[in-house]
Amino acid sequence: MAEIVSFPDAGRADALLVRSLRDGVLRLVLNSPPANALSIALLEALMAEFDKAGSDADVRVVVIASTGNVFSAGHDLKELTAHRADQDRGAGFFETAFRLCADLMLKIAHLPKPVIAEVDGLATAAGCQLVASCDLAICTDTSTFCTPGVNIGLFCSTPMVAVTRAAHRKQAMEMLLTGETIDASTAKDFGLVNRIVPKQYLAQVVAKYAGVIASKSPLTLKIGKEAFYRQLGLPVEAAYDYAAKVMVDNMLTQDAEEGIGAFLNKRPPEWTGE
């Protein structure tokens, strides 16, 4: 059963976030159409869900999806603009909003469980940042992506952090400098998404990916995801030194012993998460 999640009023029919948990897969559906803007309230709702998911043994994989024709239009510009009337011209609120969004992206990277973006529609600015921050991204063939801040005098500096780590350098710069929208095929070429599927198969394909990943050792996934992101920031020699140590530590876990034993004996493994 899907559970409506909204902060602070969890009982509202127009809740910002809808969650469901089944077979180890937690689905978090952005539910603020038409733009699914990343308002303070929605960012806080997502942060709360990720905080709980990190320590919930029943959650093996997280999927972020959306309702409507826009995955997410990024920050709520109306909410931001309203604070220009503040005594500090909005500086304090702007800092809070951008810091909270950055913390969410870091939370995704540090979560010991894989996160998949299920994209159907437009992902723009911080919405594109959210897609780029996920470990995997699967989109429909009609989805589009952009970092259009340059068009309104506000360079997409924080989205840039995630986009430049997902897309190739010059292609990321192309998105940031032109502000133009790219189609799904171009996004795949750039490295923003893993796969493109017809709209009617999106949920099915994401569920298949999530199910396959959820069947693996949760401890091994935690070890691997942490190592993946950490080695990216190291020189190649240091990356190999670090990765070799991780392999040794991983080899000493019960799940590695079980998995190798199951493979050699041609039987399914039974994970303990230890």
N, C-alpha and C positions, 0 to 999 in steps of 0.2 A: 504494500500500500504506500502511496505517496503521502508525504507529510508536509503540510504547509509550514514554512519557516519564515518568520518576520521578526525583526527586532525594532522596538521592544515589544510590539503587540503581536503575539504569535497567533492570534485567532482571526486576524483579518482575512477576508476573502481575496483582497488585492495584495497579498503578501509578495515581497520582493524576491523571495527565493523559495523554490519547491524542492524538497529532498526526498529521495527514496533509496532504500538499501535492499539489495537482493543479491544473493549468491556472492557476497564479498564486494560487490560493485556499488559504490555510493554515487548517485546521480544528483548533481546540483544544477537546477534549471533557473537561469536568470528570468525573472518573471515581471519585468517592468517595461512592457512594450509601450510605444512603438520603438523606442531607442535603446532600451535596456541600459540606460546610462549608469555609469559607475558612481553613483551618489555616495555620500558618506554613509548613509544607512545601508546601502547594498554592499559596500566595501566591508563594513563592520559585520554584516551577516555572513559574508564569505569567510572572513577571518575567523569568526566564531566556529563555523563548520570545519575549517581546516584544523583549528586548535583541537577540536574533539576527535577528528578523524585520525590525527597523528597517534593517539594513544588507544584508539578503538581497535581491538584485535579482530572484530568482525568486518572491518573495512580493509580491503586488500588493494583496491584501485578506486580512483576518483575520476568521474566524468563531469565536465562542465559543459552544459548545453544552454539553450535559450528558447524563448517563445517568440513568435512573430518573424518578421522578415529581416530583422537586424540582430546579429549576434550581440554586438555591443558597440555603441557609438562613442565609447570612452567617457571621460569625465563629464559631469552634468554642468554644462556651461551656464545655464540659468542659475543654478545653485551657486556657482563661483561668482558670477556677475553680481548677484544680490548682495554680496559681502563687500563690494567696492564702496558701499555707503558706510562701512565701519570706520572707526576713528583712524585705524592704520591703513586705510584704503584696501583692506582685505588681506594684507600680508600674512597675518597670523592664520587666517582660515585657509589661505592658499597653501601655506606650509603644512598644515594639518592634512589637507586633502592629498597633496602629492606625496607626503611621507607615508600616509596610510596605504596609498596605492602601491608605493615601492615596497612596503612591508608585506603586502599581500603577495607580490611577485616573488619576494625572497622566501616567503612561507611555502610557496609552491615548490621552489627549488630545494628547500630544506626538508620538505615533507618526506618521511621515509617510505612513501608509497607513490607509485606512478600516477600521474595526472594526465588525462586525455581531454583535449578540446574537441567538442563535437560542433562543428561550425556550419550553420545554414543561414546564409545572408551576409550582410556587410559587417566587417570587423574593422573599425577605424580608430585611430589614435590610441588611447589606452585600451580600447577593445582589441586592437591589433597586438598591443603589448601583452595582453592576457593570453592570446593565442600563442604568441612567440615564447611566452614563459612556461607553457605546459610542456611536458616531456614528449608528448605526441600530439599531432593535430590531424584530424580527418574532416574534410569539408565536402559540401555538395558542389556539383559542377557549375552552379550559378552563384556561388559565394564570391565576394570581392573583398579586397583589403587595401588599406591606405593609411598613411601617416600625414594627414593634411594640415598640420598645425601651421606650416609656413604660409598657407593661404589666408590665415586670419591673424598673422603677426605673432603667433605663439609657436615657436619651433618645438617639435615633438621630442624634447630632450630626454624625458624619462622613458617614453616608449622606445627611444633609440637604444637604450641599454639592452633591452631584451631582443629587439629586432636585429641589432648588429651581431648578436650572439647566435642568432638562428639563421639569418640570411647571409649570403656572401657580402663582403665588405662594400664593393662598388655598387652592388644591387641594392643594398640597404641605403646607401647614400643617395641613390637615384630616387628611392621612395621618399626619403626625408627632404631632399632639395626641391623636388617637383611637386610633392603633395598629391600626385595623381593616383587614381585608383587602378589597381591591377586585378586581373581576373584570376580564377582558381588555377588555371594552367601555369600562368606566370608565377603565382605564389609558390607552386610546387617546384618550378625551375629555380626560384630564388632560395628555396629551402625552408620556407615558412610552414609548409604542410607536408605530411607524409603521403597522404592518398586523397584522391578525388573520386567521389562516387555519385551516382544519380540520387536525387533527393529521396526517392522512395526507399532506398536501401541504406541511407545514412545510419539510422539507429541500429539496424541489423549488423552492419559492418563494425560499428563502434562496439556493440555488445560482444561481437566475436573477438575483437582485439582485447577488450577488457577481460573476457572470460579466460582467454589463453593466459594472459598475464596473471590473473587472480589464481590460476592453478599452480603457479610456481611457489617456491619457498619464500615466505614473507621476509625472512631474515636475509636471504640472498638478494632479494630485490632492494632491501634497505642498504645493504653493503654496496651493491652495484651502483645504485643511483647516487649515493654520496660520493663514491670514488669517481664516477663519471664527471661530475661537476667540479670536483676538487682538482683533478688532473688537468682540466682544461686551462687552468690559470698557471700551470707550471711549465718551465722549460722542458724540452723533451727528455733530457737525461734525468732530471728530477722526477718527471712524471713516471718514468719506468721504475725508478727506485721506489717511489710511493706505491705504484700499482703492484709491484712484486711483493711488498710487505702486506698489502691488502689481500693478495692471493694466498699468502701463507696463513694469515689469520682466518680467512674464509675456509681454507682447507681443513682447519682444525675445528670447525663447527660441526655439530651433530647432523645438521641438514646436509652438509657436503658429504659427510661419511655415508649417510643414508642414501643420498641421490646417486652417488657413484656405485654403491653396493647394489642399489635397485637396477641401475643400468647394466651392470655386469651380470646380474642374475635374471635379467629380462622380466622385471616386475615393476608395477607402478610404485613410485616413492610415497612414503607417508611422512609428511613434513611435521616437525614439532616446533619450528621457529627458534631452535636453539643451536 
